[in-house]
Structures are given as C-alpha cells and as structure tokens.
Amino acid sequence: MTREDRPTGIVASVRRADGTPVQDARVLLGAGPSHRDLAALSNALGQTTLTGLEPGLYTVVVLSHGQRHEVQIQVPPAQMVAAEIVV
C-alpha cells in the first residue's frame, strides 16, 4: 500500500471528564477543507471514525446529552489521527 492509498481521517474517542466513554454521541464535521455532510455515532467504547478526509484543519462537533462541544483537529496526509474529546 502506497502512502497515497492509506486512509486519511479522524479516530475519535468521546469521554466524560472522569474517563467514562460516551455512547451514541453524534460526531460530525463542522468545518474543514473537505467540508461535507459527514457524521457518525460513538459506540459503547465512545469511539467512532471519520474517513476519506482531505488533509487540513477540521472543526469537529460533538453533540451529546443536549450539549455541543467543538474541537480543532489537524489531519495530515495519509494518516488517521486519534482524538480524545472530553464532553
């Protein structure tokens, strides 16, 4: 697999301040170079993945229990970035 063939995106882990995973949090792109309608729900471990992104700076929005949280995440070329998001 060449570098260009590797997936580019974000692997998000959504957690509460005490470290407890947040299931069914809605994770979506708020802004970025390949801004498109892309959203996912976190699983029982609080994890979800957004793939197929162009490299660049993204605003990731997390909606959980009536609250909205935003984080900035830099995605380099041909890499999956791990992001811990505390809600």
PyMOL Python script that loads the backbone (N, CA, C, O; Angstrom):
from pymol import cmd

cmd.read_pdbstr("""\
ATOM      1  N   MET A   1       0.841  -1.171   0.000  1.00  0.00           N
ATOM      2  CA  MET A   1       0.000   0.000   0.000  1.00  0.00           C
ATOM      3  C   MET A   1       0.894   1.244   0.000  1.00  0.00           C
ATOM      4  O   MET A   1       1.766   1.390   0.856  1.00  0.00           O
ATOM      5  N   THR A   2       0.673   2.118  -0.949  1.00  0.00           N
ATOM      6  CA  THR A   2       1.449   3.346  -1.005  1.00  0.00           C
ATOM      7  C   THR A   2       0.849   4.371  -0.037  1.00  0.00           C
ATOM      8  O   THR A   2      -0.278   4.215   0.434  1.00  0.00           O
ATOM      9  N   ARG A   3       1.617   5.410   0.243  1.00  0.00           N
ATOM     10  CA  ARG A   3       1.138   6.447   1.149  1.00  0.00           C
ATOM     11  C   ARG A   3      -0.177   7.046   0.654  1.00  0.00           C
ATOM     12  O   ARG A   3      -1.073   7.327   1.450  1.00  0.00           O
ATOM     13  N   GLU A   4      -0.289   7.240  -0.641  1.00  0.00           N
ATOM     14  CA  GLU A   4      -1.499   7.830  -1.204  1.00  0.00           C
ATOM     15  C   GLU A   4      -2.723   6.924  -1.036  1.00  0.00           C
ATOM     16  O   GLU A   4      -3.858   7.402  -1.054  1.00  0.00           O
ATOM     17  N   ASP A   5      -2.492   5.613  -0.873  1.00  0.00           N
ATOM     18  CA  ASP A   5      -3.587   4.662  -0.719  1.00  0.00           C
ATOM     19  C   ASP A   5      -4.075   4.535   0.726  1.00  0.00           C
ATOM     20  O   ASP A   5      -5.135   3.962   0.978  1.00  0.00           O
ATOM     21  N   ARG A   6      -3.308   5.064   1.664  1.00  0.00           N
ATOM     22  CA  ARG A   6      -3.690   4.941   3.070  1.00  0.00           C
ATOM     23  C   ARG A   6      -4.877   5.852   3.382  1.00  0.00           C
ATOM     24  O   ARG A   6      -5.002   6.938   2.816  1.00  0.00           O
ATOM     25  N   PRO A   7      -5.746   5.400   4.286  1.00  0.00           N
ATOM     26  CA  PRO A   7      -6.888   6.236   4.647  1.00  0.00           C
ATOM     27  C   PRO A   7      -6.451   7.486   5.410  1.00  0.00           C
ATOM     28  O   PRO A   7      -5.465   7.468   6.148  1.00  0.00           O
ATOM     29  N   THR A   8      -7.190   8.550   5.220  1.00  0.00           N
ATOM     30  CA  THR A   8      -6.958   9.806   5.925  1.00  0.00           C
ATOM     31  C   THR A   8      -8.224  10.135   6.693  1.00  0.00           C
ATOM     32  O   THR A   8      -9.318  10.123   6.127  1.00  0.00           O
ATOM     33  N   GLY A   9      -8.081  10.432   7.992  1.00  0.00           N
ATOM     34  CA  GLY A   9      -9.270  10.762   8.762  1.00  0.00           C
ATOM     35  C   GLY A   9      -9.003  10.893  10.240  1.00  0.00           C
ATOM     36  O   GLY A   9      -7.867  11.084  10.674  1.00  0.00           O
ATOM     37  N   ILE A  10     -10.078  10.788  11.008  1.00  0.00           N
ATOM     38  CA  ILE A  10     -10.049  11.002  12.453  1.00  0.00           C
ATOM     39  C   ILE A  10     -10.665   9.803  13.150  1.00  0.00           C
ATOM     40  O   ILE A  10     -11.753   9.351  12.791  1.00  0.00           O
ATOM     41  N   VAL A  11      -9.957   9.292  14.153  1.00  0.00           N
ATOM     42  CA  VAL A  11     -10.488   8.268  15.054  1.00  0.00           C
ATOM     43  C   VAL A  11     -10.767   8.994  16.367  1.00  0.00           C
ATOM     44  O   VAL A  11      -9.838   9.343  17.095  1.00  0.00           O
ATOM     45  N   ALA A  12     -12.041   9.219  16.668  1.00  0.00           N
ATOM     46  CA  ALA A  12     -12.423   9.993  17.845  1.00  0.00           C
ATOM     47  C   ALA A  12     -12.836   9.085  18.990  1.00  0.00           C
ATOM     48  O   ALA A  12     -13.533   8.090  18.792  1.00  0.00           O
ATOM     49  N   SER A  13     -12.394   9.442  20.197  1.00  0.00           N
ATOM     50  CA  SER A  13     -12.841   8.792  21.427  1.00  0.00           C
ATOM     51  C   SER A  13     -13.535   9.853  22.265  1.00  0.00           C
ATOM     52  O   SER A  13     -12.908  10.820  22.696  1.00  0.00           O
ATOM     53  N   VAL A  14     -14.823   9.673  22.494  1.00  0.00           N
ATOM     54  CA  VAL A  14     -15.613  10.643  23.246  1.00  0.00           C
ATOM     55  C   VAL A  14     -15.748  10.136  24.679  1.00  0.00           C
ATOM     56  O   VAL A  14     -16.209   9.020  24.922  1.00  0.00           O
ATOM     57  N   ARG A  15     -15.332  10.985  25.624  1.00  0.00           N
ATOM     58  CA  ARG A  15     -15.327  10.597  27.035  1.00  0.00           C
ATOM     59  C   ARG A  15     -15.843  11.737  27.906  1.00  0.00           C
ATOM     60  O   ARG A  15     -15.804  12.906  27.521  1.00  0.00           O
ATOM     61  N   ARG A  16     -16.328  11.367  29.089  1.00  0.00           N
ATOM     62  CA  ARG A  16     -16.657  12.360  30.108  1.00  0.00           C
ATOM     63  C   ARG A  16     -15.361  12.725  30.842  1.00  0.00           C
ATOM     64  O   ARG A  16     -14.335  12.071  30.654  1.00  0.00           O
ATOM     65  N   ALA A  17     -15.408  13.751  31.664  1.00  0.00           N
ATOM     66  CA  ALA A  17     -14.221  14.206  32.391  1.00  0.00           C
ATOM     67  C   ALA A  17     -13.635  13.111  33.282  1.00  0.00           C
ATOM     68  O   ALA A  17     -12.430  13.098  33.536  1.00  0.00           O
ATOM     69  N   ASP A  18     -14.476  12.196  33.757  1.00  0.00           N
ATOM     70  CA  ASP A  18     -13.981  11.115  34.614  1.00  0.00           C
ATOM     71  C   ASP A  18     -13.445   9.921  33.811  1.00  0.00           C
ATOM     72  O   ASP A  18     -13.056   8.909  34.393  1.00  0.00           O
ATOM     73  N   GLY A  19     -13.424  10.037  32.485  1.00  0.00           N
ATOM     74  CA  GLY A  19     -12.890   8.976  31.627  1.00  0.00           C
ATOM     75  C   GLY A  19     -13.914   7.986  31.112  1.00  0.00           C
ATOM     76  O   GLY A  19     -13.579   7.115  30.309  1.00  0.00           O
ATOM     77  N   THR A  20     -15.154   8.100  31.556  1.00  0.00           N
ATOM     78  CA  THR A  20     -16.213   7.192  31.124  1.00  0.00           C
ATOM     79  C   THR A  20     -16.530   7.426  29.641  1.00  0.00           C
ATOM     80  O   THR A  20     -16.729   8.569  29.229  1.00  0.00           O
ATOM     81  N   PRO A  21     -16.579   6.351  28.833  1.00  0.00           N
ATOM     82  CA  PRO A  21     -16.928   6.511  27.420  1.00  0.00           C
ATOM     83  C   PRO A  21     -18.367   7.005  27.255  1.00  0.00           C
ATOM     84  O   PRO A  21     -19.245   6.674  28.051  1.00  0.00           O
ATOM     85  N   VAL A  22     -18.587   7.799  26.214  1.00  0.00           N
ATOM     86  CA  VAL A  22     -19.928   8.310  25.914  1.00  0.00           C
ATOM     87  C   VAL A  22     -20.448   7.605  24.671  1.00  0.00           C
ATOM     88  O   VAL A  22     -19.952   7.824  23.566  1.00  0.00           O
ATOM     89  N   GLN A  23     -21.453   6.755  24.862  1.00  0.00           N
ATOM     90  CA  GLN A  23     -22.065   6.041  23.752  1.00  0.00           C
ATOM     91  C   GLN A  23     -23.117   6.917  23.085  1.00  0.00           C
ATOM     92  O   GLN A  23     -23.774   7.717  23.751  1.00  0.00           O
ATOM     93  N   ASP A  24     -23.277   6.771  21.781  1.00  0.00           N
ATOM     94  CA  ASP A  24     -24.288   7.462  20.982  1.00  0.00           C
ATOM     95  C   ASP A  24     -24.107   8.980  20.918  1.00  0.00           C
ATOM     96  O   ASP A  24     -25.071   9.711  20.685  1.00  0.00           O
ATOM     97  N   ALA A  25     -22.879   9.454  21.123  1.00  0.00           N
ATOM     98  CA  ALA A  25     -22.601  10.870  20.877  1.00  0.00           C
ATOM     99  C   ALA A  25     -22.538  11.053  19.362  1.00  0.00           C
ATOM    100  O   ALA A  25     -21.976  10.217  18.656  1.00  0.00           O
ATOM    101  N   ARG A  26     -23.107  12.132  18.870  1.00  0.00           N
ATOM    102  CA  ARG A  26     -23.072  12.430  17.432  1.00  0.00           C
ATOM    103  C   ARG A  26     -21.807  13.235  17.155  1.00  0.00           C
ATOM    104  O   ARG A  26     -21.617  14.316  17.711  1.00  0.00           O
ATOM    105  N   VAL A  27     -20.953  12.706  16.299  1.00  0.00           N
ATOM    106  CA  VAL A  27     -19.682  13.340  15.949  1.00  0.00           C
ATOM    107  C   VAL A  27     -19.765  13.739  14.478  1.00  0.00           C
ATOM    108  O   VAL A  27     -20.012  12.891  13.620  1.00  0.00           O
ATOM    109  N   LEU A  28     -19.559  15.030  14.179  1.00  0.00           N
ATOM    110  CA  LEU A  28     -19.700  15.481  12.798  1.00  0.00           C
ATOM    111  C   LEU A  28     -18.685  16.563  12.464  1.00  0.00           C
ATOM    112  O   LEU A  28     -18.105  17.193  13.349  1.00  0.00           O
ATOM    113  N   LEU A  29     -18.486  16.759  11.176  1.00  0.00           N
ATOM    114  CA  LEU A  29     -17.584  17.813  10.710  1.00  0.00           C
ATOM    115  C   LEU A  29     -18.340  19.134  10.710  1.00  0.00           C
ATOM    116  O   LEU A  29     -19.420  19.246  10.129  1.00  0.00           O
ATOM    117  N   GLY A  30     -17.755  20.142  11.376  1.00  0.00           N
ATOM    118  CA  GLY A  30     -18.353  21.464  11.383  1.00  0.00           C
ATOM    119  C   GLY A  30     -17.750  22.347  10.313  1.00  0.00           C
ATOM    120  O   GLY A  30     -18.434  23.202   9.750  1.00  0.00           O
ATOM    121  N   ALA A  31     -16.466  22.145  10.026  1.00  0.00           N
ATOM    122  CA  ALA A  31     -15.772  22.930   9.002  1.00  0.00           C
ATOM    123  C   ALA A  31     -14.460  22.226   8.686  1.00  0.00           C
ATOM    124  O   ALA A  31     -13.935  21.468   9.502  1.00  0.00           O
ATOM    125  N   GLY A  32     -13.938  22.486   7.494  1.00  0.00           N
ATOM    126  CA  GLY A  32     -12.664  21.898   7.097  1.00  0.00           C
ATOM    127  C   GLY A  32     -12.498  21.917   5.600  1.00  0.00           C
ATOM    128  O   GLY A  32     -13.418  22.298   4.877  1.00  0.00           O
ATOM    129  N   PRO A  33     -11.313  21.504   5.113  1.00  0.00           N
ATOM    130  CA  PRO A  33     -11.029  21.537   3.688  1.00  0.00           C
ATOM    131  C   PRO A  33     -11.975  20.685   2.852  1.00  0.00           C
ATOM    132  O   PRO A  33     -12.331  21.075   1.740  1.00  0.00           O
ATOM    133  N   SER A  34     -12.387  19.538   3.362  1.00  0.00           N
ATOM    134  CA  SER A  34     -13.343  18.711   2.613  1.00  0.00           C
ATOM    135  C   SER A  34     -14.661  18.708   3.375  1.00  0.00           C
ATOM    136  O   SER A  34     -15.242  17.662   3.664  1.00  0.00           O
ATOM    137  N   HIS A  35     -15.112  19.933   3.692  1.00  0.00           N
ATOM    138  CA  HIS A  35     -16.356  20.064   4.456  1.00  0.00           C
ATOM    139  C   HIS A  35     -17.508  19.456   3.661  1.00  0.00           C
ATOM    140  O   HIS A  35     -17.847  19.902   2.565  1.00  0.00           O
ATOM    141  N   ARG A  36     -18.078  18.450   4.242  1.00  0.00           N
ATOM    142  CA  ARG A  36     -19.222  17.770   3.632  1.00  0.00           C
ATOM    143  C   ARG A  36     -20.062  17.214   4.762  1.00  0.00           C
ATOM    144  O   ARG A  36     -19.629  17.208   5.914  1.00  0.00           O
ATOM    145  N   ASP A  37     -21.225  16.759   4.454  1.00  0.00           N
ATOM    146  CA  ASP A  37     -22.085  16.190   5.482  1.00  0.00           C
ATOM    147  C   ASP A  37     -21.550  14.821   5.862  1.00  0.00           C
ATOM    148  O   ASP A  37     -21.794  13.831   5.172  1.00  0.00           O
ATOM    149  N   LEU A  38     -20.828  14.776   6.951  1.00  0.00           N
ATOM    150  CA  LEU A  38     -20.258  13.523   7.432  1.00  0.00           C
ATOM    151  C   LEU A  38     -20.461  13.478   8.936  1.00  0.00           C
ATOM    152  O   LEU A  38     -20.005  14.365   9.657  1.00  0.00           O
ATOM    153  N   ALA A  39     -21.142  12.448   9.405  1.00  0.00           N
ATOM    154  CA  ALA A  39     -21.423  12.308  10.827  1.00  0.00           C
ATOM    155  C   ALA A  39     -21.426  10.831  11.197  1.00  0.00           C
ATOM    156  O   ALA A  39     -21.642   9.961  10.353  1.00  0.00           O
ATOM    157  N   ALA A  40     -21.183  10.568  12.468  1.00  0.00           N
ATOM    158  CA  ALA A  40     -21.189   9.193  12.964  1.00  0.00           C
ATOM    159  C   ALA A  40     -21.574   9.208  14.438  1.00  0.00           C
ATOM    160  O   ALA A  40     -21.443  10.231  15.109  1.00  0.00           O
ATOM    161  N   LEU A  41     -22.046   8.076  14.936  1.00  0.00           N
ATOM    162  CA  LEU A  41     -22.351   7.921  16.356  1.00  0.00           C
ATOM    163  C   LEU A  41     -21.233   7.138  17.029  1.00  0.00           C
ATOM    164  O   LEU A  41     -20.676   6.207  16.448  1.00  0.00           O
ATOM    165  N   SER A  42     -20.911   7.525  18.256  1.00  0.00           N
ATOM    166  CA  SER A  42     -19.893   6.786  19.008  1.00  0.00           C
ATOM    167  C   SER A  42     -20.476   5.460  19.497  1.00  0.00           C
ATOM    168  O   SER A  42     -21.666   5.359  19.797  1.00  0.00           O
ATOM    169  N   ASN A  43     -19.617   4.457  19.570  1.00  0.00           N
ATOM    170  CA  ASN A  43     -20.045   3.128  20.012  1.00  0.00           C
ATOM    171  C   ASN A  43     -19.993   3.018  21.541  1.00  0.00           C
ATOM    172  O   ASN A  43     -19.800   4.025  22.223  1.00  0.00           O
ATOM    173  N   ALA A  44     -20.161   1.825  22.075  1.00  0.00           N
ATOM    174  CA  ALA A  44     -20.175   1.613  23.529  1.00  0.00           C
ATOM    175  C   ALA A  44     -18.857   1.999  24.189  1.00  0.00           C
ATOM    176  O   ALA A  44     -18.823   2.274  25.388  1.00  0.00           O
ATOM    177  N   LEU A  45     -17.755   2.023  23.407  1.00  0.00           N
ATOM    178  CA  LEU A  45     -16.451   2.433  23.940  1.00  0.00           C
ATOM    179  C   LEU A  45     -16.205   3.924  23.731  1.00  0.00           C
ATOM    180  O   LEU A  45     -15.126   4.429  24.043  1.00  0.00           O
ATOM    181  N   GLY A  46     -17.209   4.633  23.200  1.00  0.00           N
ATOM    182  CA  GLY A  46     -17.088   6.060  22.946  1.00  0.00           C
ATOM    183  C   GLY A  46     -16.316   6.383  21.683  1.00  0.00           C
ATOM    184  O   GLY A  46     -15.916   7.530  21.483  1.00  0.00           O
ATOM    185  N   GLN A  47     -16.098   5.394  20.825  1.00  0.00           N
ATOM    186  CA  GLN A  47     -15.253   5.580  19.648  1.00  0.00           C
ATOM    187  C   GLN A  47     -16.057   5.646  18.353  1.00  0.00           C
ATOM    188  O   GLN A  47     -17.114   5.029  18.217  1.00  0.00           O
ATOM    189  N   THR A  48     -15.525   6.408  17.416  1.00  0.00           N
ATOM    190  CA  THR A  48     -16.074   6.467  16.066  1.00  0.00           C
ATOM    191  C   THR A  48     -14.973   6.924  15.121  1.00  0.00           C
ATOM    192  O   THR A  48     -13.943   7.436  15.561  1.00  0.00           O
ATOM    193  N   THR A  49     -15.189   6.740  13.828  1.00  0.00           N
ATOM    194  CA  THR A  49     -14.181   7.082  12.825  1.00  0.00           C
ATOM    195  C   THR A  49     -14.812   7.884  11.692  1.00  0.00           C
ATOM    196  O   THR A  49     -15.889   7.554  11.195  1.00  0.00           O
ATOM    197  N   LEU A  50     -14.109   8.949  11.296  1.00  0.00           N
ATOM    198  CA  LEU A  50     -14.493   9.742  10.124  1.00  0.00           C
ATOM    199  C   LEU A  50     -13.364   9.589   9.117  1.00  0.00           C
ATOM    200  O   LEU A  50     -12.242  10.014   9.389  1.00  0.00           O
ATOM    201  N   THR A  51     -13.632   8.996   7.966  1.00  0.00           N
ATOM    202  CA  THR A  51     -12.577   8.719   6.988  1.00  0.00           C
ATOM    203  C   THR A  51     -12.850   9.425   5.662  1.00  0.00           C
ATOM    204  O   THR A  51     -13.918   9.997   5.443  1.00  0.00           O
ATOM    205  N   GLY A  52     -11.845   9.363   4.786  1.00  0.00           N
ATOM    206  CA  GLY A  52     -11.973   9.953   3.463  1.00  0.00           C
ATOM    207  C   GLY A  52     -11.802  11.463   3.475  1.00  0.00           C
ATOM    208  O   GLY A  52     -12.318  12.151   2.594  1.00  0.00           O
ATOM    209  N   LEU A  53     -11.085  11.986   4.462  1.00  0.00           N
ATOM    210  CA  LEU A  53     -10.906  13.425   4.585  1.00  0.00           C
ATOM    211  C   LEU A  53      -9.667  13.895   3.840  1.00  0.00           C
ATOM    212  O   LEU A  53      -8.686  13.159   3.731  1.00  0.00           O
ATOM    213  N   GLU A  54      -9.709  15.101   3.334  1.00  0.00           N
ATOM    214  CA  GLU A  54      -8.520  15.729   2.772  1.00  0.00           C
ATOM    215  C   GLU A  54      -7.672  16.230   3.942  1.00  0.00           C
ATOM    216  O   GLU A  54      -8.213  16.546   5.001  1.00  0.00           O
ATOM    217  N   PRO A  55      -6.366  16.305   3.766  1.00  0.00           N
ATOM    218  CA  PRO A  55      -5.522  16.857   4.835  1.00  0.00           C
ATOM    219  C   PRO A  55      -5.921  18.301   5.137  1.00  0.00           C
ATOM    220  O   PRO A  55      -6.360  19.035   4.251  1.00  0.00           O
ATOM    221  N   GLY A  56      -5.763  18.696   6.401  1.00  0.00           N
ATOM    222  CA  GLY A  56      -6.050  20.070   6.792  1.00  0.00           C
ATOM    223  C   GLY A  56      -6.627  20.163   8.189  1.00  0.00           C
ATOM    224  O   GLY A  56      -6.714  19.168   8.908  1.00  0.00           O
ATOM    225  N   LEU A  57      -7.021  21.369   8.563  1.00  0.00           N
ATOM    226  CA  LEU A  57      -7.572  21.647   9.883  1.00  0.00           C
ATOM    227  C   LEU A  57      -9.095  21.521   9.847  1.00  0.00           C
ATOM    228  O   LEU A  57      -9.755  22.123   9.000  1.00  0.00           O
ATOM    229  N   TYR A  58      -9.641  20.739  10.767  1.00  0.00           N
ATOM    230  CA  TYR A  58     -11.079  20.498  10.845  1.00  0.00           C
ATOM    231  C   TYR A  58     -11.633  20.952  12.182  1.00  0.00           C
ATOM    232  O   TYR A  58     -10.965  20.864  13.212  1.00  0.00           O
ATOM    233  N   THR A  59     -12.859  21.437  12.149  1.00  0.00           N
ATOM    234  CA  THR A  59     -13.634  21.639  13.368  1.00  0.00           C
ATOM    235  C   THR A  59     -14.546  20.432  13.492  1.00  0.00           C
ATOM    236  O   THR A  59     -15.378  20.180  12.620  1.00  0.00           O
ATOM    237  N   VAL A  60     -14.387  19.689  14.576  1.00  0.00           N
ATOM    238  CA  VAL A  60     -15.218  18.523  14.832  1.00  0.00           C
ATOM    239  C   VAL A  60     -16.204  18.900  15.931  1.00  0.00           C
ATOM    240  O   VAL A  60     -15.820  19.410  16.983  1.00  0.00           O
ATOM    241  N   VAL A  61     -17.466  18.642  15.668  1.00  0.00           N
ATOM    242  CA  VAL A  61     -18.535  18.978  16.607  1.00  0.00           C
ATOM    243  C   VAL A  61     -19.057  17.678  17.214  1.00  0.00           C
ATOM    244  O   VAL A  61     -19.311  16.704  16.505  1.00  0.00           O
ATOM    245  N   VAL A  62     -19.213  17.682  18.546  1.00  0.00           N
ATOM    246  CA  VAL A  62     -19.779  16.536  19.248  1.00  0.00           C
ATOM    247  C   VAL A  62     -21.058  16.994  19.943  1.00  0.00           C
ATOM    248  O   VAL A  62     -21.049  17.953  20.714  1.00  0.00           O
ATOM    249  N   LEU A  63     -22.152  16.297  19.662  1.00  0.00           N
ATOM    250  CA  LEU A  63     -23.437  16.568  20.298  1.00  0.00           C
ATOM    251  C   LEU A  63     -23.767  15.400  21.206  1.00  0.00           C
ATOM    252  O   LEU A  63     -23.852  14.254  20.764  1.00  0.00           O
ATOM    253  N   SER A  64     -23.952  15.710  22.494  1.00  0.00           N
ATOM    254  CA  SER A  64     -24.205  14.644  23.459  1.00  0.00           C
ATOM    255  C   SER A  64     -25.003  15.199  24.631  1.00  0.00           C
ATOM    256  O   SER A  64     -24.626  16.205  25.232  1.00  0.00           O
ATOM    257  N   HIS A  65     -26.104  14.534  24.948  1.00  0.00           N
ATOM    258  CA  HIS A  65     -26.937  14.893  26.101  1.00  0.00           C
ATOM    259  C   HIS A  65     -27.292  16.378  26.109  1.00  0.00           C
ATOM    260  O   HIS A  65     -27.216  17.033  27.148  1.00  0.00           O
ATOM    261  N   GLY A  66     -27.681  16.906  24.949  1.00  0.00           N
ATOM    262  CA  GLY A  66     -28.115  18.282  24.842  1.00  0.00           C
ATOM    263  C   GLY A  66     -27.000  19.314  24.854  1.00  0.00           C
ATOM    264  O   GLY A  66     -27.275  20.514  24.885  1.00  0.00           O
ATOM    265  N   GLN A  67     -25.758  18.877  24.830  1.00  0.00           N
ATOM    266  CA  GLN A  67     -24.627  19.795  24.833  1.00  0.00           C
ATOM    267  C   GLN A  67     -23.862  19.693  23.520  1.00  0.00           C
ATOM    268  O   GLN A  67     -23.851  18.657  22.856  1.00  0.00           O
ATOM    269  N   ARG A  68     -23.216  20.822  23.164  1.00  0.00           N
ATOM    270  CA  ARG A  68     -22.420  20.891  21.938  1.00  0.00           C
ATOM    271  C   ARG A  68     -20.983  21.213  22.321  1.00  0.00           C
ATOM    272  O   ARG A  68     -20.729  22.147  23.081  1.00  0.00           O
ATOM    273  N   HIS A  69     -20.048  20.437  21.792  1.00  0.00           N
ATOM    274  CA  HIS A  69     -18.625  20.641  22.045  1.00  0.00           C
ATOM    275  C   HIS A  69     -17.909  20.693  20.697  1.00  0.00           C
ATOM    276  O   HIS A  69     -18.217  19.911  19.798  1.00  0.00           O
ATOM    277  N   GLU A  70     -16.958  21.612  20.557  1.00  0.00           N
ATOM    278  CA  GLU A  70     -16.184  21.732  19.322  1.00  0.00           C
ATOM    279  C   GLU A  70     -14.698  21.622  19.637  1.00  0.00           C
ATOM    280  O   GLU A  70     -14.218  22.155  20.637  1.00  0.00           O
ATOM    281  N   VAL A  71     -13.981  20.923  18.766  1.00  0.00           N
ATOM    282  CA  VAL A  71     -12.526  20.815  18.876  1.00  0.00           C
ATOM    283  C   VAL A  71     -11.921  20.996  17.490  1.00  0.00           C
ATOM    284  O   VAL A  71     -12.547  20.673  16.480  1.00  0.00           O
ATOM    285  N   GLN A  72     -10.709  21.512  17.454  1.00  0.00           N
ATOM    286  CA  GLN A  72      -9.962  21.654  16.207  1.00  0.00           C
ATOM    287  C   GLN A  72      -8.995  20.478  16.105  1.00  0.00           C
ATOM    288  O   GLN A  72      -8.289  20.167  17.065  1.00  0.00           O
ATOM    289  N   ILE A  73      -8.962  19.828  14.950  1.00  0.00           N
ATOM    290  CA  ILE A  73      -8.086  18.675  14.735  1.00  0.00           C
ATOM    291  C   ILE A  73      -7.376  18.832  13.401  1.00  0.00           C
ATOM    292  O   ILE A  73      -8.010  19.051  12.368  1.00  0.00           O
ATOM    293  N   GLN A  74      -6.056  18.717  13.433  1.00  0.00           N
ATOM    294  CA  GLN A  74      -5.232  18.781  12.221  1.00  0.00           C
ATOM    295  C   GLN A  74      -5.065  17.372  11.670  1.00  0.00           C
ATOM    296  O   GLN A  74      -4.602  16.477  12.377  1.00  0.00           O
ATOM    297  N   VAL A  75      -5.436  17.172  10.422  1.00  0.00           N
ATOM    298  CA  VAL A  75      -5.325  15.863   9.773  1.00  0.00           C
ATOM    299  C   VAL A  75      -4.213  15.938   8.725  1.00  0.00           C
ATOM    300  O   VAL A  75      -4.345  16.652   7.732  1.00  0.00           O
ATOM    301  N   PRO A  76      -3.109  15.198   8.944  1.00  0.00           N
ATOM    302  CA  PRO A  76      -2.025  15.183   7.955  1.00  0.00           C
ATOM    303  C   PRO A  76      -2.350  14.237   6.794  1.00  0.00           C
ATOM    304  O   PRO A  76      -3.270  13.425   6.894  1.00  0.00           O
ATOM    305  N   PRO A  77      -1.600  14.340   5.703  1.00  0.00           N
ATOM    306  CA  PRO A  77      -1.844  13.454   4.560  1.00  0.00           C
ATOM    307  C   PRO A  77      -1.632  11.982   4.925  1.00  0.00           C
ATOM    308  O   PRO A  77      -0.699  11.638   5.651  1.00  0.00           O
ATOM    309  N   ALA A  78      -2.503  11.133   4.416  1.00  0.00           N
ATOM    310  CA  ALA A  78      -2.377   9.671   4.506  1.00  0.00           C
ATOM    311  C   ALA A  78      -2.182   9.165   5.923  1.00  0.00           C
ATOM    312  O   ALA A  78      -1.413   8.230   6.148  1.00  0.00           O
ATOM    313  N   GLN A  79      -2.883   9.785   6.899  1.00  0.00           N
ATOM    314  CA  GLN A  79      -2.803   9.328   8.282  1.00  0.00           C
ATOM    315  C   GLN A  79      -4.173   9.382   8.940  1.00  0.00           C
ATOM    316  O   GLN A  79      -5.023  10.201   8.590  1.00  0.00           O
ATOM    317  N   MET A  80      -4.361   8.492   9.895  1.00  0.00           N
ATOM    318  CA  MET A  80      -5.533   8.533  10.756  1.00  0.00           C
ATOM    319  C   MET A  80      -5.088   9.170  12.077  1.00  0.00           C
ATOM    320  O   MET A  80      -4.127   8.713  12.696  1.00  0.00           O
ATOM    321  N   VAL A  81      -5.779  10.212  12.501  1.00  0.00           N
ATOM    322  CA  VAL A  81      -5.417  10.941  13.707  1.00  0.00           C
ATOM    323  C   VAL A  81      -6.328  10.503  14.849  1.00  0.00           C
ATOM    324  O   VAL A  81      -7.550  10.475  14.701  1.00  0.00           O
ATOM    325  N   ALA A  82      -5.731  10.161  15.984  1.00  0.00           N
ATOM    326  CA  ALA A  82      -6.508   9.829  17.183  1.00  0.00           C
ATOM    327  C   ALA A  82      -6.822  11.116  17.934  1.00  0.00           C
ATOM    328  O   ALA A  82      -5.938  11.945  18.149  1.00  0.00           O
ATOM    329  N   ALA A  83      -8.086  11.283  18.334  1.00  0.00           N
ATOM    330  CA  ALA A  83      -8.505  12.482  19.050  1.00  0.00           C
ATOM    331  C   ALA A  83      -9.346  12.091  20.252  1.00  0.00           C
ATOM    332  O   ALA A  83     -10.363  11.413  20.106  1.00  0.00           O
ATOM    333  N   GLU A  84      -8.928  12.515  21.444  1.00  0.00           N
ATOM    334  CA  GLU A  84      -9.708  12.344  22.668  1.00  0.00           C
ATOM    335  C   GLU A  84     -10.566  13.593  22.828  1.00  0.00           C
ATOM    336  O   GLU A  84     -10.040  14.705  22.889  1.00  0.00           O
ATOM    337  N   ILE A  85     -11.868  13.419  22.897  1.00  0.00           N
ATOM    338  CA  ILE A  85     -12.781  14.561  23.032  1.00  0.00           C
ATOM    339  C   ILE A  85     -13.535  14.393  24.347  1.00  0.00           C
ATOM    340  O   ILE A  85     -14.265  13.422  24.546  1.00  0.00           O
ATOM    341  N   VAL A  86     -13.342  15.359  25.236  1.00  0.00           N
ATOM    342  CA  VAL A  86     -13.985  15.314  26.555  1.00  0.00           C
ATOM    343  C   VAL A  86     -15.228  16.176  26.513  1.00  0.00           C
ATOM    344  O   VAL A  86     -15.178  17.343  26.124  1.00  0.00           O
ATOM    345  N   VAL A  87     -16.357  15.583  26.921  1.00  0.00           N
ATOM    346  CA  VAL A  87     -17.634  16.310  26.921  1.00  0.00           C
ATOM    347  C   VAL A  87     -18.159  16.441  28.334  1.00  0.00           C
ATOM    348  O   VAL A  87     -19.223  17.021  28.545  1.00  0.00           O
TER     349      VAL A  87
END
""", "prot")
cmd.dss("prot")
cmd.show_as("cartoon", "prot")
cmd.util.cbc("prot")
cmd.orient("prot")
